[in-house]
Amino acid sequence: MDVSNDTPYDAKYKVSGGGAPGGPDDDPHLSEDTTHWPVVAAGTVVTVPVTSKGPWRVYFAVNGKAFVAESTSDNDQVHLISAKQGFRTMIRKVSHSTGKVIIPGNLAKSA
């Protein structure tokens, strides 16, 4: 799984998995100490090997706020991106066989 920080700020991240899918929280709170979380520098991508069964939650911490995305494939690209009032997460699905990004049908028409 690739974790990408597409913002101009360094962010901390954490990947946890093996739970039942629950959908991302709309307003997650940082209930744990993020001091030991690894940093994904601004504008960079890190590859995270996942060994547990998914789905996985990818947590980002930046400027004291938390953002979360839920990934269902170990081949997903999970992005932290800038938004109007801060940040948001986005997941890009990648085909295992081709390595190409898959554009969902409802988005393909506007691409």
Residue, then its C-alpha position, 0 to 999 in steps of 0.5 A: m500500500d502506498v501512503s502519499n502526502d500531497t500537501p505542503y506540510d509534513a504529516k504523521y501516519k499510522v496504518s491499522g488493519g484486520g478489523a471489520p469495515g466500518g467506513p471512515d469517520d467524518d471527524p476523527h479525533l486524535s485519542e492517542d499519542t502520535t509522537h512515535w508515528p512515522v512521518v511522511a514528508a510533504g510531497t512524498v510517498v511511502t510504501v507500507p507493507v501490510t501483513s494483516k488482513g484488511p480492510w485497513r484504516v490509514y490515519f494522518a495527523v497534521n497540525g493537531k487534527a486527524f484524518v482517516a481513510e479506509s483501504t480495502s486492497d493492499n494495492d491502494q494508494v492512500h492520499l492526504i490532499s489539501a482541501k478548501q478548509g484544510f485537508r482530506t483523504m482520497i483513495r486510488k484503486v490500482s489493478h494488481s495485474t496491470g499496476k494502472v489506476i482504476i477510474p470508477g465508471n461514474l468518474a470516468k465520464s468526467a475525466 
